[in-house]
Amino acid sequence: MKHRLTILLTIIATSLQAQQRFEATVVDARTHEALPFASVYADKESSTITNVLGTFAINCSPSDTLRISYVGYKTVNIAANRLGSVVMLKPQELLLSEVLVVPIGPMIDKICKETLRLQRKHAKKKAQFFYRQTAYSDSTCYEFAEAFLSGGSAVALHHLKLLTGRYAGLQANSRCAYSYFGNFFTFSQLEVAATYSKPTPMDDVVPLFRHYDKFYDVSYEVAAEEGNRIFVIHFDPKPEAVSRYAILGATLYVDEKTLHLRRIVGRGYNFRVMTKFTYFKDNGAITLPVTVRRTYKTEFSYVIDLSSGNGFPEVQSAFVEAVYKAEGKTVTTRSLLFNLGSEEKVKRTALDDVYYFKVDKTKTPRKKGKDMAFNGVLHNTIEQQGYDPLFWRENEIVRRTPIEQEVMELFEQQNLFGVFQ
């Protein structure tokens, strides 16, 4: 009996050890500024990224070694049980420009060809993603959405499908004129390489194509990284290009040896978003709501991180923020997408006809859907599925910011999730 009790206590202790939660903030060692979207990896079942405030939370064993990395910074490896409240990463050194003899034009041509080749070769590579979206009208957060998606992950995201999600939005009123942001998820599917030799006014202009120099001013730096070099190439759109095209400004971080993209940071100009807003019109004895759908031109910023752990550049995270003026209000929408991997372990849940696979110690759905199109509406697709509060309480995935947590709890208290107006 004593022997059995010892075994039971050992099993319980091991289980508790494996379920511990560790939290910290990742910052620049020199400036102490937060580093958003840094990678935090324990093993293939335990990984996450920092949020916009540089904070993260991860469930793992205290004996696990956390690998914390950020493009342009030296990687830190630290045991989870030695993790403090702050992790400092030191920036990589930039090489002196006078010792560099790198013809950047031919190098950009090689990067473009290799990027397009990798996109074609690995076009069928799939992964599952966690997605979070929040929207603000002036200072009021009026929308909160979380979802699990599947889609192509090589070099650029494509053919995203909704697996399951939840959505809550405030009804239009004097404080908030908007009830949903229709197609914001498409901005996560940015491509930076194109096959055209000259873009038409209907094309999005991107940095990597044959005659990029007619549309961009280009400069570059080279950083040393653990025995390797990283090209940091800046593509700044020329004013005449911005006035005519939807165009991506970008800084590309490229591995010198493999020519794989490591990180893409920049802004988009003259892109379009679809919104719906409601106002109330006095119609004699009664007041009726009037709903209007409109398309607005917007600028947005983005950060995309990629990893070559699977032998090709694969999107690990994508952050997008769009800000524009509409109906006298400043509308801000942010989204964060994180790669969960592709391992599938099927498990039946209480929801009828829905199966889930386990990734990153997280149950996410296996049921496939249709591609989400530019003119699609995310919450309409979510509405077709049931809402399981317990499932979402157990699946934070990427740590919420205090505002996101407050809004999520408010919407739950008001029973807005699963109610679409």
VEXDREN-2710 file (C-alpha; in Angstrom, 1 decimal):
% VEXDREN-2710
k/r/px/py/pz
1/MET/0.0/0.0/0.0
2/LYS/2.8/2.4/0.9
3/HIS/4.5/1.6/-2.4
4/ARG/1.4/2.4/-4.4
5/LEU/0.9/5.6/-2.5
6/THR/4.5/6.7/-3.3
7/ILE/3.9/6.0/-7.0
8/LEU/0.6/8.0/-6.9
9/LEU/2.3/10.9/-5.2
10/THR/5.1/10.8/-7.7
11/ILE/2.6/10.8/-10.6
12/ILE/0.7/13.8/-9.0
13/ALA/4.0/15.7/-8.4
14/THR/5.1/15.1/-12.0
15/SER/1.7/16.2/-13.3
16/LEU/1.7/19.4/-11.2
17/GLN/5.3/20.1/-12.3
18/ALA/4.3/19.8/-16.0
19/GLN/1.4/22.2/-15.6
20/GLN/3.2/25.2/-14.0
21/ARG/2.7/28.6/-15.6
22/PHE/5.6/30.9/-16.1
23/GLU/5.4/34.6/-17.0
24/ALA/7.9/37.4/-17.9
25/THR/8.5/40.4/-20.0
26/VAL/11.1/40.5/-22.8
27/VAL/13.0/43.8/-23.2
28/ASP/16.0/45.3/-25.0
29/ALA/19.0/45.1/-22.7
30/ARG/20.2/48.5/-23.6
31/THR/17.1/50.6/-23.8
32/HIS/14.8/48.4/-21.6
33/GLU/12.1/48.8/-24.2
34/ALA/9.6/45.9/-24.6
35/LEU/10.2/43.5/-27.5
36/PRO/6.8/42.5/-28.9
37/PHE/6.4/39.2/-30.8
38/ALA/9.6/37.6/-29.5
39/SER/9.6/33.8/-29.8
40/VAL/9.4/31.7/-26.6
41/TYR/10.0/28.0/-27.1
42/ALA/10.2/25.1/-24.7
43/ASP/9.4/22.2/-26.9
44/LYS/7.1/21.3/-29.8
45/GLU/4.1/21.3/-27.5
46/SER/4.9/24.4/-25.5
47/SER/5.6/27.6/-27.3
48/THR/4.3/31.1/-27.6
49/ILE/5.2/34.7/-28.5
50/THR/5.2/37.9/-26.5
51/ASN/2.3/40.3/-27.0
52/VAL/2.5/44.0/-28.0
53/LEU/3.7/44.8/-24.5
54/GLY/6.5/42.3/-24.6
55/THR/4.9/40.0/-22.0
56/PHE/4.3/36.2/-22.3
57/ALA/2.9/33.3/-20.3
58/ILE/3.8/29.6/-21.0
59/ASN/2.9/26.3/-19.4
60/CYS/5.8/24.0/-19.1
61/SER/7.9/21.9/-16.7
62/PRO/10.2/23.9/-14.3
63/SER/13.1/21.9/-15.7
64/ASP/12.4/22.8/-19.3
65/THR/14.8/25.2/-21.0
66/LEU/13.1/28.2/-22.6
67/ARG/14.6/29.5/-25.8
68/ILE/13.8/33.2/-26.2
69/SER/14.7/34.7/-29.5
70/TYR/14.1/37.9/-31.5
71/VAL/15.5/38.8/-34.9
72/GLY/18.4/41.1/-34.5
73/TYR/19.1/40.1/-30.9
74/LYS/21.2/37.4/-29.3
75/THR/19.1/34.3/-28.2
76/VAL/18.8/33.6/-24.5
77/ASN/18.4/30.0/-23.1
78/ILE/17.2/29.8/-19.6
79/ALA/15.6/27.2/-17.3
80/ALA/11.9/27.9/-16.6
81/ASN/12.5/27.7/-12.9
82/ARG/15.1/30.4/-13.1
83/LEU/13.0/32.7/-15.1
84/GLY/12.6/36.2/-13.5
85/SER/10.0/38.8/-14.3
86/VAL/12.2/40.4/-17.0
87/VAL/14.3/38.8/-19.7
88/MET/16.9/41.1/-21.4
89/LEU/18.1/40.4/-24.9
90/LYS/21.2/42.0/-26.3
91/PRO/21.1/43.5/-29.8
92/GLN/23.3/41.9/-32.5
93/GLU/26.2/44.1/-33.7
94/LEU/26.0/45.9/-37.1
95/LEU/29.0/45.5/-39.3
96/LEU/30.9/48.6/-40.3
97/SER/29.7/49.9/-43.7
98/GLU/33.2/50.7/-44.9
99/VAL/34.2/47.0/-44.8
100/LEU/31.2/45.8/-46.7
101/VAL/31.5/45.1/-50.4
102/VAL/28.1/43.6/-51.3
103/PRO/26.4/44.5/-54.6
104/ILE/22.9/44.9/-53.3
105/GLY/21.1/44.9/-56.7
106/PRO/22.1/41.3/-57.8
107/MET/21.5/40.2/-54.2
108/ILE/17.9/41.5/-54.2
109/ASP/17.4/39.7/-57.5
110/LYS/18.6/36.4/-56.0
111/ILE/16.4/36.9/-52.9
112/CYS/13.4/37.5/-55.1
113/LYS/14.0/34.4/-57.2
114/GLU/14.6/32.2/-54.1
115/THR/11.5/33.6/-52.3
116/LEU/9.3/32.8/-55.3
117/ARG/10.9/29.4/-55.7
118/LEU/10.3/28.5/-52.1
119/GLN/6.7/29.7/-52.3
120/ARG/6.0/27.4/-55.2
121/LYS/7.9/24.4/-53.8
122/HIS/6.2/24.5/-50.4
123/ALA/2.8/25.8/-51.4
124/LYS/1.1/22.8/-49.9
125/LYS/2.7/23.1/-46.5
126/LYS/-0.1/23.7/-44.0
127/ALA/-0.2/24.8/-40.4
128/GLN/-2.8/25.8/-37.8
129/PHE/-2.9/29.3/-36.3
130/PHE/-4.3/31.2/-33.3
131/TYR/-5.8/34.6/-34.2
132/ARG/-6.9/37.5/-32.1
133/GLN/-8.4/40.8/-33.3
134/THR/-9.5/43.9/-31.4
135/ALA/-11.0/47.1/-32.8
136/TYR/-11.4/50.6/-31.3
137/SER/-13.6/53.5/-32.2
138/ASP/-11.7/56.5/-30.8
139/SER/-10.9/55.1/-27.3
140/THR/-13.7/52.6/-27.1
141/CYS/-13.0/48.9/-27.8
142/TYR/-16.1/47.7/-29.6
143/GLU/-14.9/44.4/-31.0
144/PHE/-13.0/41.3/-29.7
145/ALA/-12.5/38.2/-31.8
146/GLU/-10.4/35.1/-31.3
147/ALA/-10.2/32.2/-33.7
148/PHE/-8.3/29.1/-34.8
149/LEU/-7.4/29.0/-38.5
150/SER/-5.6/26.7/-40.9
151/GLY/-3.8/27.5/-44.1
152/GLY/-0.6/27.7/-46.1
153/SER/2.4/28.8/-44.0
154/ALA/5.4/28.8/-46.4
155/VAL/6.9/32.3/-46.9
156/ALA/3.5/34.0/-46.8
157/LEU/0.1/33.0/-45.4
158/HIS/-2.5/31.9/-47.9
159/HIS/-5.8/30.1/-48.2
160/LEU/-6.7/30.8/-44.6
161/LYS/-9.8/28.8/-43.3
162/LEU/-11.7/29.3/-40.1
163/LEU/-11.7/26.3/-37.8
164/THR/-13.6/27.8/-34.9
165/GLY/-13.9/31.2/-33.3
166/ARG/-15.7/33.5/-31.0
167/TYR/-16.8/37.1/-31.6
168/ALA/-18.3/39.9/-29.6
169/GLY/-19.1/43.4/-30.7
170/LEU/-20.9/46.3/-29.2
171/GLN/-24.1/47.5/-30.8
172/ALA/-23.7/50.8/-32.5
173/ASN/-24.5/53.8/-30.3
174/SER/-23.3/57.4/-29.7
175/ARG/-19.9/56.2/-28.5
176/CYS/-19.2/53.6/-31.2
177/ALA/-20.5/53.7/-34.7
178/TYR/-19.1/50.4/-35.9
179/SER/-20.4/46.9/-35.4
180/TYR/-17.7/44.9/-37.2
181/PHE/-14.6/45.1/-39.3
182/GLY/-15.2/42.9/-42.2
183/ASN/-12.0/41.7/-43.9
184/PHE/-9.1/42.6/-41.7
185/PHE/-7.8/39.0/-41.5
186/THR/-6.7/39.3/-45.1
187/PHE/-3.9/41.7/-44.2
188/SER/-2.1/38.8/-42.4
189/GLN/-1.7/37.2/-45.8
190/LEU/0.9/39.7/-47.1
191/GLU/3.3/38.7/-49.9
192/VAL/6.5/40.6/-50.6
193/ALA/7.5/38.9/-53.9
194/ALA/5.8/39.1/-57.2
195/THR/6.3/37.6/-60.7
196/TYR/5.1/40.7/-62.6
197/SER/7.8/42.9/-64.3
198/LYS/5.6/46.0/-64.1
199/PRO/2.6/46.3/-61.7
200/THR/-0.7/47.5/-63.0
201/PRO/-2.9/50.0/-61.0
202/MET/-4.9/46.9/-59.9
203/ASP/-1.8/45.2/-58.4
204/ASP/-0.4/45.6/-55.0
205/VAL/3.2/46.8/-55.4
206/VAL/5.7/44.7/-53.3
207/PRO/9.5/45.1/-52.7
208/LEU/10.7/41.9/-54.5
209/PHE/10.1/42.1/-58.2
210/ARG/12.1/42.7/-61.3
211/HIS/12.0/46.5/-61.5
212/TYR/11.7/47.3/-57.8
213/ASP/14.1/50.3/-58.1
214/LYS/11.6/52.3/-60.1
215/PHE/9.2/52.2/-57.1
216/TYR/11.5/52.1/-54.1
217/ASP/14.6/53.9/-52.7
218/VAL/16.7/51.1/-51.3
219/SER/19.4/51.0/-48.5
220/TYR/20.8/48.2/-46.5
221/GLU/22.9/47.2/-43.5
222/VAL/24.5/43.9/-42.5
223/ALA/24.3/42.4/-39.0
224/ALA/26.4/39.7/-37.5
225/GLU/24.5/36.7/-36.0
226/GLU/26.3/33.8/-34.3
227/GLY/28.8/33.2/-37.2
228/ASN/26.3/34.2/-39.9
229/ARG/25.3/37.5/-41.5
230/ILE/21.8/39.0/-41.8
231/PHE/21.0/41.5/-44.6
232/VAL/18.7/44.3/-43.4
233/ILE/17.3/45.8/-46.6
234/HIS/15.0/48.9/-46.5
235/PHE/12.5/49.4/-49.3
236/ASP/11.1/53.0/-48.9
237/PRO/8.3/53.7/-51.5
238/LYS/8.9/56.7/-53.7
239/PRO/6.3/59.5/-53.4
240/GLU/5.1/59.1/-56.9
241/ALA/4.4/55.4/-56.3
242/VAL/2.5/56.1/-53.1
243/SER/0.3/58.5/-55.0
244/ARG/-0.7/55.9/-57.6
245/TYR/-0.6/52.4/-56.1
246/ALA/-1.5/50.3/-53.1
247/ILE/2.2/49.7/-52.1
248/LEU/4.1/47.9/-49.3
249/GLY/7.0/49.7/-47.7
250/ALA/9.2/47.1/-46.0
251/THR/12.4/46.2/-44.2
252/LEU/13.5/42.7/-45.0
253/TYR/15.8/40.6/-42.7
254/VAL/17.4/38.0/-44.9
255/ASP/19.8/35.1/-44.0
256/GLU/22.9/35.5/-46.1
257/LYS/23.6/31.8/-46.5
258/THR/20.1/30.5/-47.3
259/LEU/18.5/33.7/-48.6
260/HIS/15.5/32.9/-46.4
261/LEU/13.4/35.7/-45.1
262/ARG/13.6/36.0/-41.3
263/ARG/11.5/39.1/-40.6
264/ILE/9.4/41.6/-42.6
265/VAL/8.5/45.0/-41.0
266/GLY/6.8/47.9/-42.7
267/ARG/3.7/49.8/-43.7
268/GLY/1.0/49.5/-46.4
269/TYR/-0.3/52.5/-48.2
270/ASN/-3.6/52.9/-50.1
271/PHE/-5.1/49.6/-49.1
272/ARG/-8.8/49.2/-48.5
273/VAL/-10.9/47.8/-45.7
274/MET/-14.7/47.1/-45.5
275/THR/-16.7/48.2/-42.5
276/LYS/-20.4/48.3/-41.4
277/PHE/-21.8/51.0/-39.2
278/THR/-25.3/51.7/-37.9
279/TYR/-27.1/54.9/-37.2
280/PHE/-30.7/55.6/-36.1
281/LYS/-33.2/57.5/-38.2
282/ASP/-36.4/59.0/-37.0
283/ASN/-39.2/57.7/-39.2
284/GLY/-42.3/59.4/-37.9
285/ALA/-43.5/57.8/-34.7
286/ILE/-40.6/55.3/-34.5
287/THR/-36.8/55.3/-34.7
288/LEU/-35.3/52.7/-37.1
289/PRO/-31.7/51.5/-37.3
290/VAL/-30.1/52.1/-40.7
291/THR/-27.0/49.9/-41.6
292/VAL/-24.5/51.1/-44.1
293/ARG/-21.5/49.2/-45.6
294/ARG/-18.6/51.2/-46.9
295/THR/-15.0/50.7/-48.1
296/TYR/-12.3/52.9/-46.7
297/LYS/-8.7/53.5/-47.8
298/THR/-6.2/52.9/-45.0
299/GLU/-2.6/52.8/-44.0
300/PHE/-1.4/49.9/-41.8
301/SER/1.8/48.7/-40.1
302/TYR/2.8/45.1/-39.9
303/VAL/5.4/42.8/-38.5
304/ILE/5.9/39.2/-39.8
305/ASP/8.4/36.8/-38.3
306/LEU/9.5/33.6/-40.0
307/SER/11.4/30.5/-39.0
308/SER/13.4/27.9/-41.0
309/GLY/13.0/25.1/-38.5
310/ASN/11.2/23.0/-41.0
311/GLY/13.7/23.6/-43.8
312/PHE/11.9/26.5/-45.4
313/PRO/10.9/30.0/-44.3
314/GLU/7.5/29.5/-42.5
315/VAL/5.4/32.3/-41.0
316/GLN/5.5/32.1/-37.2
317/SER/3.6/35.2/-36.3
318/ALA/2.0/38.2/-38.0
319/PHE/0.9/41.5/-36.4
320/VAL/-1.1/44.1/-38.2
321/GLU/-2.5/47.5/-37.1
322/ALA/-4.7/49.7/-39.3
323/VAL/-5.8/53.2/-38.5
324/TYR/-8.1/55.4/-40.5
325/LYS/-10.8/58.1/-40.2
326/ALA/-14.4/57.3/-40.8
327/GLU/-17.7/59.1/-39.9
328/GLY/-15.8/61.5/-37.7
329/LYS/-14.1/58.8/-35.6
330/THR/-10.6/57.3/-35.5
331/VAL/-10.9/53.5/-36.1
332/THR/-8.0/51.3/-35.0
333/THR/-7.9/47.6/-35.6
334/ARG/-5.2/45.2/-34.4
335/SER/-4.7/41.6/-35.1
336/LEU/-2.1/39.0/-33.9
337/LEU/-1.6/35.6/-35.5
338/PHE/0.6/32.8/-34.1
339/ASN/1.6/29.5/-35.7
340/LEU/0.7/26.5/-33.6
341/GLY/2.3/23.8/-35.8
342/SER/0.7/21.0/-37.7
343/GLU/0.6/18.0/-35.4
344/GLU/-2.8/16.5/-35.1
345/LYS/-4.2/14.4/-32.2
346/VAL/-7.9/13.9/-32.7
347/LYS/-10.2/14.1/-29.7
348/ARG/-14.0/14.3/-29.5
349/THR/-15.5/17.2/-27.5
350/ALA/-19.0/17.8/-26.1
351/LEU/-19.9/19.8/-29.2
352/ASP/-21.8/17.6/-31.7
353/ASP/-20.0/16.9/-35.0
354/VAL/-16.8/18.8/-34.1
355/TYR/-13.4/17.2/-33.6
356/TYR/-10.4/18.8/-32.1
357/PHE/-6.7/18.0/-32.4
358/LYS/-4.3/18.8/-29.6
359/VAL/-1.5/21.3/-30.5
360/ASP/0.8/23.1/-28.0
361/LYS/-1.2/21.3/-25.2
362/THR/-4.3/23.0/-26.6
363/LYS/-7.5/21.6/-28.1
364/THR/-8.1/23.2/-31.5
365/PRO/-10.6/22.2/-34.1
366/ARG/-10.0/19.9/-36.9
367/LYS/-13.2/20.6/-38.9
368/LYS/-12.3/22.3/-42.2
369/GLY/-14.1/25.2/-43.7
370/LYS/-14.0/27.4/-46.8
371/ASP/-11.3/29.9/-47.7
372/MET/-11.9/33.3/-46.1
373/ALA/-12.1/35.8/-49.0
374/PHE/-11.3/39.5/-49.1
375/ASN/-15.0/40.3/-49.2
376/GLY/-15.8/37.8/-46.5
377/VAL/-17.0/38.7/-43.0
378/LEU/-15.2/36.9/-40.2
379/HIS/-18.0/37.1/-37.7
380/ASN/-20.6/35.8/-40.2
381/THR/-18.5/32.6/-40.6
382/ILE/-18.0/32.3/-36.8
383/GLU/-21.8/32.7/-36.3
384/GLN/-22.4/29.4/-38.0
385/GLN/-20.7/27.5/-35.2
386/GLY/-21.6/27.0/-31.6
387/TYR/-19.9/28.9/-28.7
388/ASP/-18.2/26.8/-26.0
389/PRO/-17.2/29.1/-23.1
390/LEU/-15.1/26.4/-21.4
391/PHE/-13.0/25.8/-24.5
392/TRP/-12.1/29.5/-24.8
393/ARG/-11.3/29.8/-21.1
394/GLU/-8.6/27.1/-21.5
395/ASN/-7.1/28.5/-24.7
396/GLU/-5.4/31.9/-24.2
397/ILE/-2.4/30.8/-26.3
398/VAL/-0.8/34.3/-26.5
399/ARG/-1.1/36.3/-23.3
400/ARG/-3.7/39.0/-23.5
401/THR/-2.8/42.6/-22.7
402/PRO/-4.7/44.2/-19.7
403/ILE/-7.1/46.0/-22.0
404/GLU/-7.8/42.8/-24.0
405/GLN/-8.4/40.9/-20.8
406/GLU/-10.7/43.5/-19.4
407/VAL/-12.7/43.7/-22.6
408/MET/-12.9/39.9/-22.9
409/GLU/-14.2/39.6/-19.4
410/LEU/-16.7/42.4/-19.9
411/PHE/-18.1/40.8/-23.0
412/GLU/-18.4/37.4/-21.2
413/GLN/-20.2/39.0/-18.3
414/GLN/-22.7/40.6/-20.7
415/ASN/-23.1/37.3/-22.5
416/LEU/-22.1/38.9/-25.8
417/PHE/-20.1/36.0/-27.1
418/GLY/-22.1/33.9/-29.5
419/VAL/-24.6/36.8/-30.0
420/PHE/-24.2/38.5/-33.3
421/GLN/-26.2/41.7/-34.1
END
